[in-house]
Every structure is written in C-alpha cells, then in structure tokens.
Amino acid sequence: MKLPRINYRAEWEKLVSRFADELRDKPDLSWPGANRYQAEHQALGHYKLLCFAEKIAKEPLALWGHLTTEQALQLYLINKHHWSPDQVSDLREVDYLYLLWDDPLVRLRHHRRLSTGAETALDW
C-alpha cells in the first residue's frame, strides 16, 4: 500500500505562518535586534522534525502501517534509547526538539534559535 505524500511546501508555509502570527500577536517574543526572518528561523527546526518523522513513517522496510508524525518520533526515541512507550507518550513538540537537537540522523542544528518554546533550553 502506497502511503500518501505530504505537501512539503504547504507544511513549510503553515509553520512559517504559525510563527509569524505568534510574533504579530505577541511582539515581546521577538528576538533582540531587527530580524525580519525570525519566523522562518523558528519554523526551520519544526520543519526538519516533520521531515524526519515522515522519513521514518515511510521507511520501505518497515512493518508498520502509516504512522503519524508523533508516532514516528516516539518510535525513533524508543528504539534509540530503549525507552518504554509510557516514557515517550507525554512528549510535546518542544521535547522532541530538545531530545533530537544533536542527533546526527536528524540534523536539527541549523540556527541557534529554533523556537520560542525551545530557545532557552537549546541555546546553551
């Protein structure tokens, strides 16, 4: 069974729009100085996470059916760290960004400020 393809451009635009809207609604979240591409920088880590999860979910040798983004990331962490499903069941997006920040397979490290929620945890 062929799994549906995601529209990468639409997902990117949705993430950029999400962060741009957040910056418009909460100007205090803006980084110091003038950075007109802040929304794009913030969206990049989340976009890479989405693409990595999609790669796991569509692995041609996998025995599972279609996984959601969250299920794919949980499966990766369970296999990598030998955690139980209970240990990964309550993780949020910012947790995945933190846990996979330096992972060589994921390669999230592009810019020091990935997101407003993860900025302080990841920027050290």
VOFI-782837 format. One record per residue: residue number from 1; chain; x, y, z of N, C-alpha, C, O in turn. Coordinates in steps of 0.02 Angstrom, whole numbers, plus 32768, in hexadecimal, padded with zeros to 4 digits. Layout:
<midos>
MIDO | midren | seti | n.xx | n.yy | n.zz | ca.xx | ca.yy | ca.zz | c.xx | c.yy | c.zz | o.xx | o.yy | o.zz
MIDO | NUM | A | X | Y | Z | X | Y | Z | X | Y | Z | X | Y | Z $
...
</midos>
This chain:
<midos>
MIDO | midren | seti | n.xx | n.yy | n.zz | ca.xx | ca.yy | ca.zz | c.xx | c.yy | c.zz | o.xx | o.yy | o.zz
MIDO | 1 | A | 802A | 7FC5 | 8000 | 8000 | 8000 | 8000 | 802C | 803F | 8000 | 8059 | 8046 | 802A $
MIDO | 2 | A | 8020 | 806A | 7FD2 | 8046 | 80A8 | 7FCD | 802A | 80DC | 7FFD | 7FEE | 80EA | 7FFD $
MIDO | 3 | A | 8055 | 80F9 | 8024 | 803F | 812B | 8055 | 8039 | 816F | 8034 | 805E | 817E | 8005 $
MIDO | 4 | A | 800B | 8198 | 804C | 8003 | 81DB | 802E | 8041 | 8205 | 803A | 8061 | 8200 | 806E $
MIDO | 5 | A | 8050 | 822F | 800A | 8089 | 825D | 8010 | 8072 | 829E | 8030 | 803A | 82B5 | 8024 $
MIDO | 6 | A | 809D | 82BA | 8059 | 808B | 82FB | 8075 | 80A0 | 8331 | 8044 | 80CD | 8328 | 801C $
MIDO | 7 | A | 8080 | 8368 | 8049 | 8090 | 83A2 | 8020 | 80C3 | 83CB | 8048 | 80B1 | 83F2 | 8074 $
MIDO | 8 | A | 8103 | 83C3 | 8038 | 8138 | 83E2 | 805F | 8133 | 842F | 805D | 813E | 8450 | 8090 $
MIDO | 9 | A | 8122 | 844A | 8024 | 811D | 8493 | 801E | 80E4 | 84AD | 804B | 80EC | 84E0 | 806D $
MIDO | 10 | A | 80AB | 848A | 8049 | 8072 | 849F | 8073 | 8083 | 849A | 80BD | 8070 | 84C5 | 80E4 $
MIDO | 11 | A | 80A6 | 8465 | 80D0 | 80BA | 845D | 8116 | 80E9 | 8494 | 812C | 80E3 | 84AE | 8163 $
MIDO | 12 | A | 8119 | 84A6 | 8100 | 8148 | 84DB | 810F | 8123 | 851E | 8118 | 812F | 8542 | 8148 $
MIDO | 13 | A | 80F6 | 852C | 80EA | 80D1 | 856B | 80ED | 80A4 | 856E | 812A | 809C | 85A3 | 8148 $
MIDO | 14 | A | 8089 | 8535 | 813E | 805E | 8533 | 8179 | 8087 | 8541 | 81B8 | 8071 | 8566 | 81E4 $
MIDO | 15 | A | 80C3 | 8525 | 81BC | 80EE | 8531 | 81F6 | 8106 | 857A | 81F9 | 8105 | 8599 | 822F $
MIDO | 16 | A | 811A | 8595 | 81C0 | 8131 | 85DB | 81BF | 80F7 | 8609 | 81D3 | 8100 | 8638 | 81F9 $
MIDO | 17 | A | 80BC | 85FA | 81B9 | 8081 | 8622 | 81CA | 8071 | 861E | 8214 | 8060 | 8650 | 8233 $
MIDO | 18 | A | 8078 | 85E2 | 8231 | 806B | 85D8 | 8278 | 8099 | 8605 | 82A2 | 8082 | 8626 | 82D1 $
MIDO | 19 | A | 80DA | 8606 | 8292 | 8108 | 862E | 82B9 | 8101 | 8679 | 82AA | 8109 | 86A2 | 82D7 $
MIDO | 20 | A | 80F1 | 868A | 826D | 80E6 | 86D1 | 825C | 80A8 | 86EB | 8281 | 80A9 | 8723 | 829B $
MIDO | 21 | A | 8073 | 86C3 | 8284 | 8037 | 86D7 | 82A9 | 8046 | 86DF | 82F3 | 802E | 870D | 8313 $
MIDO | 22 | A | 806E | 86B1 | 830E | 8080 | 86B4 | 8354 | 80A8 | 86F3 | 8363 | 809E | 8714 | 8396 $
MIDO | 23 | A | 80D6 | 8704 | 8336 | 80FE | 8741 | 833F | 80D3 | 8780 | 8339 | 80DF | 87B1 | 835C $
MIDO | 24 | A | 80A3 | 877E | 830D | 8076 | 87B7 | 8304 | 804A | 87C0 | 8343 | 803E | 87F9 | 8359 $
MIDO | 25 | A | 8033 | 8789 | 835F | 8007 | 878C | 839A | 802D | 879B | 83DA | 8012 | 87BA | 8408 $
MIDO | 26 | A | 806C | 8784 | 83DD | 8095 | 878D | 8419 | 80D9 | 87AB | 8406 | 810A | 8786 | 8401 $
MIDO | 27 | A | 80DC | 87EC | 83FB | 811B | 880C | 83E6 | 8154 | 8804 | 8417 | 818E | 880B | 8404 $
MIDO | 28 | A | 8145 | 87F5 | 8456 | 817A | 87EC | 8487 | 81A3 | 87AD | 847B | 81D8 | 87A4 | 8499 $
MIDO | 29 | A | 818B | 8780 | 844E | 81B0 | 8743 | 843D | 81E4 | 8750 | 8407 | 820B | 8723 | 83F5 $
MIDO | 30 | A | 81E6 | 878D | 83ED | 8217 | 879D | 83B9 | 825E | 879C | 83D5 | 8269 | 87B1 | 840E $
MIDO | 31 | A | 828C | 8784 | 83AE | 82D2 | 8783 | 83C2 | 82EE | 87C9 | 83C3 | 82D6 | 87F5 | 839E $
MIDO | 32 | A | 8321 | 87D5 | 83EB | 8340 | 8818 | 83EC | 835D | 8829 | 83A8 | 8376 | 87FE | 8384 $
MIDO | 33 | A | 8359 | 8868 | 8396 | 8372 | 887E | 8355 | 833E | 8873 | 831F | 8308 | 8858 | 832C $
MIDO | 34 | A | 834E | 8887 | 82E5 | 831F | 8880 | 82AD | 832D | 883F | 8289 | 8362 | 8836 | 826B $
MIDO | 35 | A | 82FE | 8811 | 828C | 8305 | 87D2 | 8268 | 82C4 | 87C5 | 8243 | 8295 | 87AA | 825F $
MIDO | 36 | A | 82C3 | 87D8 | 8204 | 8285 | 87D2 | 81DE | 8276 | 878A | 81CB | 823F | 877B | 81B3 $
MIDO | 37 | A | 82A5 | 875C | 81D5 | 829A | 8716 | 81C5 | 8292 | 86EA | 8203 | 829E | 86AE | 8200 $
MIDO | 38 | A | 827E | 8708 | 823A | 8278 | 86E2 | 8279 | 8246 | 86A9 | 8272 | 8254 | 8672 | 8289 $
MIDO | 39 | A | 820E | 86B5 | 8253 | 81DB | 8680 | 824C | 81F7 | 8645 | 8224 | 81E9 | 860B | 8235 $
MIDO | 40 | A | 821E | 8653 | 81F1 | 823B | 861E | 81C9 | 826F | 85F6 | 81F0 | 8272 | 85B9 | 81EC $
MIDO | 41 | A | 8298 | 861A | 8218 | 82C9 | 85F8 | 8242 | 82A7 | 85CC | 8275 | 82BD | 8594 | 8282 $
MIDO | 42 | A | 8272 | 85E4 | 8293 | 824E | 85BD | 82C4 | 822C | 8581 | 82A5 | 8229 | 854B | 82C3 $
MIDO | 43 | A | 8212 | 8589 | 8269 | 81EF | 8552 | 8248 | 821E | 851B | 8230 | 8209 | 84E2 | 8229 $
MIDO | 44 | A | 825D | 852C | 8224 | 828B | 84FC | 8206 | 8295 | 84BD | 8230 | 8292 | 8485 | 8215 $
MIDO | 45 | A | 829F | 84C4 | 8270 | 82A8 | 8489 | 829B | 826B | 845C | 829B | 8270 | 841F | 8298 $
MIDO | 46 | A | 8231 | 847B | 829E | 81F2 | 8455 | 829D | 81E8 | 8432 | 825A | 81CF | 83FA | 8257 $
MIDO | 47 | A | 81FB | 8454 | 8225 | 81F5 | 8437 | 81E2 | 8223 | 83FB | 81DA | 8210 | 83C8 | 81BE $
MIDO | 48 | A | 8261 | 8402 | 81F2 | 8290 | 83CA | 81EE | 8277 | 838F | 8217 | 827F | 8355 | 8203 $
MIDO | 49 | A | 8259 | 839E | 8250 | 823D | 8368 | 8279 | 8205 | 8345 | 8254 | 8201 | 8307 | 8255 $
MIDO | 50 | A | 81DA | 836A | 8233 | 81A4 | 834E | 820C | 81BF | 8322 | 81D3 | 81A5 | 82EB | 81C7 $
MIDO | 51 | A | 81F1 | 833A | 81B0 | 820F | 8313 | 8179 | 8230 | 82D3 | 8192 | 822A | 829F | 8172 $
MIDO | 52 | A | 8252 | 82D7 | 81CB | 8271 | 829C | 81E8 | 823C | 8268 | 81FB | 8244 | 822D | 81ED $
MIDO | 53 | A | 8206 | 827F | 821A | 81D0 | 8251 | 822D | 81B0 | 8231 | 81EF | 819F | 81F6 | 81F0 $
MIDO | 54 | A | 81AA | 8258 | 81BA | 818D | 823E | 817C | 81BB | 8208 | 815E | 81A3 | 81D7 | 8143 $
MIDO | 55 | A | 81FC | 8212 | 8163 | 822C | 81E1 | 814A | 8225 | 819F | 8170 | 8226 | 816A | 8152 $
MIDO | 56 | A | 821E | 81A3 | 81B1 | 8215 | 8167 | 81DA | 81D4 | 8144 | 81C8 | 81D2 | 8107 | 81BF $
MIDO | 57 | A | 819F | 816B | 81C3 | 815D | 814E | 81B6 | 8159 | 812B | 8173 | 8133 | 80FC | 816B $
MIDO | 58 | A | 8180 | 8142 | 8143 | 817C | 8125 | 8100 | 81B7 | 80F8 | 80EF | 81C4 | 80E9 | 80B5 $
MIDO | 59 | A | 81DA | 80E1 | 8122 | 8212 | 80B3 | 8118 | 81FA | 8076 | 80F1 | 81CC | 8054 | 8107 $
MIDO | 60 | A | 8218 | 8068 | 80B7 | 8200 | 8032 | 808D | 8205 | 7FEC | 80AC | 81E0 | 7FBF | 809A $
MIDO | 61 | A | 8233 | 7FE3 | 80DB | 823B | 7FA2 | 80FB | 8213 | 7F9A | 813B | 8216 | 7F66 | 815B $
MIDO | 62 | A | 81ED | 7FCD | 814D | 81C8 | 7FCC | 818B | 818C | 7F9D | 8187 | 816D | 7F94 | 8152 $
MIDO | 63 | A | 817C | 7F80 | 81BF | 8144 | 7F51 | 81C3 | 8103 | 7F74 | 81D6 | 80CD | 7F56 | 81D2 $
MIDO | 64 | A | 8107 | 7FB1 | 81EB | 80CC | 7FD4 | 8203 | 80A7 | 7FF6 | 81CA | 80C1 | 7FFE | 8193 $
MIDO | 65 | A | 8069 | 8009 | 81D9 | 8042 | 8031 | 81AA | 8057 | 8079 | 81B0 | 808C | 8088 | 81CB $
MIDO | 66 | A | 802E | 80A6 | 8197 | 8040 | 80ED | 819A | 8040 | 8105 | 81E2 | 8010 | 80FA | 8207 $
MIDO | 67 | A | 8075 | 8126 | 81F5 | 807B | 8143 | 8238 | 8070 | 818E | 8234 | 8080 | 81AE | 8202 $
MIDO | 68 | A | 8055 | 81A9 | 826A | 8050 | 81F1 | 826F | 8096 | 820C | 827E | 80C4 | 81E6 | 828D $
MIDO | 69 | A | 809F | 824E | 8279 | 80DF | 826D | 8289 | 80F4 | 825C | 82D0 | 812D | 8249 | 82DC $
MIDO | 70 | A | 80C6 | 8262 | 82FE | 80D6 | 8255 | 8344 | 80E8 | 820B | 834F | 8117 | 81FC | 8374 $
MIDO | 71 | A | 80C3 | 81DE | 8330 | 80D2 | 8197 | 8338 | 8117 | 8185 | 831C | 813B | 815D | 8339 $
MIDO | 72 | A | 8129 | 81A3 | 82E4 | 816A | 8196 | 82C6 | 81A3 | 81AE | 82F3 | 81D5 | 818B | 82FB $
MIDO | 73 | A | 819B | 81E9 | 8310 | 81CE | 8204 | 833D | 81D2 | 81DA | 837D | 8209 | 81CE | 8397 $
MIDO | 74 | A | 8199 | 81C4 | 8396 | 819A | 8199 | 83D1 | 81BD | 8157 | 83C2 | 81E4 | 813F | 83EB $
MIDO | 75 | A | 81AF | 813A | 8389 | 81CF | 80FB | 8375 | 821B | 8103 | 8371 | 8240 | 80D8 | 8388 $
MIDO | 76 | A | 8231 | 813B | 8355 | 8279 | 8147 | 8350 | 8299 | 814B | 8395 | 82CD | 812D | 83A0 $
MIDO | 77 | A | 827A | 8170 | 83C3 | 8296 | 8177 | 8406 | 8294 | 8136 | 842D | 82C2 | 8127 | 8453 $
MIDO | 78 | A | 825F | 810F | 8424 | 825B | 80CE | 8444 | 8293 | 80A0 | 842D | 82B4 | 807F | 8455 $
MIDO | 79 | A | 829F | 809F | 83EC | 82D5 | 8075 | 83D0 | 831A | 808E | 83E3 | 8347 | 8066 | 83F1 $
MIDO | 80 | A | 8323 | 80CF | 83E1 | 8366 | 80EB | 83EF | 837A | 80E5 | 8438 | 83B2 | 80D1 | 8448 $
MIDO | 81 | A | 834C | 80F6 | 8465 | 835C | 80F9 | 84AC | 8342 | 80BE | 84D4 | 834D | 80B9 | 8510 $
MIDO | 82 | A | 8320 | 8090 | 84B2 | 8302 | 8056 | 84D4 | 82D0 | 806B | 850A | 82CD | 804C | 853F $
MIDO | 83 | A | 82AB | 809F | 84FB | 8277 | 80B7 | 8529 | 8238 | 808F | 851D | 822F | 8070 | 84E9 $
MIDO | 84 | A | 820C | 8091 | 854F | 81CB | 8071 | 8547 | 819A | 80A2 | 8527 | 81A6 | 80DF | 8529 $
MIDO | 85 | A | 8164 | 8089 | 850A | 8132 | 80B7 | 84EE | 8116 | 80E9 | 8521 | 8104 | 8121 | 8510 $
MIDO | 86 | A | 8112 | 80D3 | 8560 | 80FA | 8101 | 8594 | 8128 | 813D | 859E | 8112 | 8173 | 85AF $
MIDO | 87 | A | 8168 | 8132 | 8594 | 8199 | 8168 | 859E | 8195 | 819D | 8567 | 81AB | 81D6 | 8572 $
MIDO | 88 | A | 817B | 818D | 852E | 8178 | 81BD | 84F7 | 8131 | 81D5 | 84E8 | 8127 | 81FF | 84BC $
MIDO | 89 | A | 8101 | 81B9 | 850A | 80BB | 81C8 | 84F9 | 80A6 | 8210 | 8507 | 8079 | 822A | 84E6 $
MIDO | 90 | A | 80C6 | 8231 | 8537 | 80B2 | 8276 | 8549 | 80E0 | 82AC | 852C | 80DB | 82E6 | 8540 $
MIDO | 91 | A | 810C | 8299 | 84FE | 813A | 82CB | 84E2 | 8115 | 82FC | 84B5 | 80E5 | 82EA | 8493 $
MIDO | 92 | A | 812D | 833B | 84B6 | 8111 | 836F | 848C | 8144 | 8381 | 8456 | 817C | 8368 | 8456 $
MIDO | 93 | A | 8130 | 83AB | 8428 | 815C | 83BE | 83F0 | 819E | 83DB | 8409 | 81D2 | 83CB | 83ED $
MIDO | 94 | A | 819B | 8405 | 843B | 81D8 | 8424 | 8456 | 8205 | 83EE | 8474 | 8242 | 83F5 | 8473 $
MIDO | 95 | A | 81E9 | 83B9 | 8491 | 8210 | 8383 | 84AC | 8236 | 835E | 8475 | 8271 | 834C | 847D $
MIDO | 96 | A | 8214 | 8352 | 843E | 8236 | 8331 | 8405 | 826F | 835C | 83EA | 82A4 | 8342 | 83DA $
MIDO | 97 | A | 8264 | 839D | 83E6 | 8299 | 83CA | 83CF | 82D5 | 83C5 | 83FE | 830E | 83C4 | 83E7 $
MIDO | 98 | A | 82C9 | 83C4 | 843E | 82FF | 83C1 | 846F | 8323 | 837D | 846B | 8361 | 837B | 8469 $
MIDO | 99 | A | 82FD | 8347 | 8469 | 831B | 8304 | 846A | 8341 | 82F4 | 8429 | 8372 | 82CE | 842B $
MIDO | 100 | A | 832C | 830F | 83F2 | 834A | 82FE | 83B2 | 8378 | 8335 | 8397 | 838F | 8331 | 835E $
MIDO | 101 | A | 8386 | 8367 | 83BF | 83AD | 83A1 | 83AA | 83F1 | 838E | 838D | 8403 | 83A7 | 8358 $
MIDO | 102 | A | 8416 | 8363 | 83AF | 8459 | 8351 | 8398 | 845C | 830D | 8376 | 8492 | 82F5 | 8367 $
MIDO | 103 | A | 8424 | 82EE | 836A | 8422 | 82AD | 834A | 843D | 82B1 | 8303 | 8424 | 82D8 | 82DB $
MIDO | 104 | A | 846F | 8289 | 82F2 | 848D | 828E | 82AF | 845C | 827A | 8277 | 8465 | 8292 | 823E $
MIDO | 105 | A | 842B | 8251 | 8285 | 83FB | 823E | 8251 | 83C8 | 8275 | 8243 | 83B0 | 827C | 820B $
MIDO | 106 | A | 83B9 | 829C | 8276 | 8384 | 82CE | 826F | 83A0 | 8310 | 8255 | 8381 | 8330 | 822A $
MIDO | 107 | A | 83DA | 8324 | 826D | 83FB | 8362 | 8258 | 83D0 | 83A0 | 8260 | 83C7 | 83C6 | 8230 $
MIDO | 108 | A | 83B5 | 83A9 | 829B | 838C | 83E4 | 82A8 | 83B7 | 8422 | 82AF | 83A0 | 845A | 82A2 $
MIDO | 109 | A | 83F5 | 841A | 82C3 | 8420 | 8453 | 82D2 | 842F | 8479 | 8291 | 8458 | 8464 | 8269 $
MIDO | 110 | A | 840E | 84B0 | 8289 | 8419 | 84DC | 8250 | 8423 | 8523 | 8269 | 8450 | 8547 | 8253 $
MIDO | 111 | A | 83F9 | 8535 | 8297 | 83FB | 8578 | 82B1 | 83F3 | 8573 | 82FC | 83D0 | 8547 | 8315 $
MIDO | 112 | A | 8414 | 859F | 8320 | 8413 | 859A | 8369 | 83CE | 85A4 | 8387 | 83C1 | 858A | 83BE $
MIDO | 113 | A | 83A2 | 85C6 | 8367 | 8360 | 85D3 | 8382 | 832C | 85B0 | 8358 | 8318 | 85C9 | 8324 $
MIDO | 114 | A | 8318 | 8575 | 836F | 82E7 | 854E | 8349 | 82A0 | 8566 | 8353 | 827B | 856E | 8323 $
MIDO | 115 | A | 828D | 8571 | 8390 | 8248 | 8585 | 839D | 8244 | 85AB | 83DE | 8272 | 85A8 | 8407 $
MIDO | 116 | A | 820E | 85CE | 83E8 | 8206 | 85F4 | 8425 | 8202 | 85C6 | 8461 | 821E | 85D6 | 8496 $
MIDO | 117 | A | 81E1 | 858D | 845B | 81DA | 855F | 8492 | 821B | 853B | 84A2 | 8228 | 852C | 84DC $
MIDO | 118 | A | 8243 | 852D | 8470 | 827F | 8506 | 847B | 82BE | 8532 | 847D | 82F5 | 8518 | 8489 $
MIDO | 119 | A | 82B7 | 8572 | 8472 | 82F1 | 859E | 846C | 831E | 859B | 84A9 | 835B | 8594 | 84A2 $
MIDO | 120 | A | 8302 | 85A1 | 84E5 | 832C | 85A2 | 8520 | 8349 | 855D | 852F | 8382 | 8558 | 8547 $
MIDO | 121 | A | 8324 | 8529 | 8521 | 833D | 84E6 | 852F | 8373 | 84D1 | 84FE | 83A0 | 84AB | 850F $
MIDO | 122 | A | 836F | 84E9 | 84C0 | 839E | 84D4 | 848D | 83D7 | 8503 | 8480 | 8407 | 84F0 | 845F $
MIDO | 123 | A | 83D2 | 853F | 8499 | 8403 | 8572 | 8489 | 843B | 8576 | 84BD | 844A | 85AC | 84D5 $
MIDO | 124 | A | 8458 | 853D | 84CE | 848F | 853D | 84FE | 84C8 | 8512 | 84E8 | 84FA | 850C | 850B $
</midos>
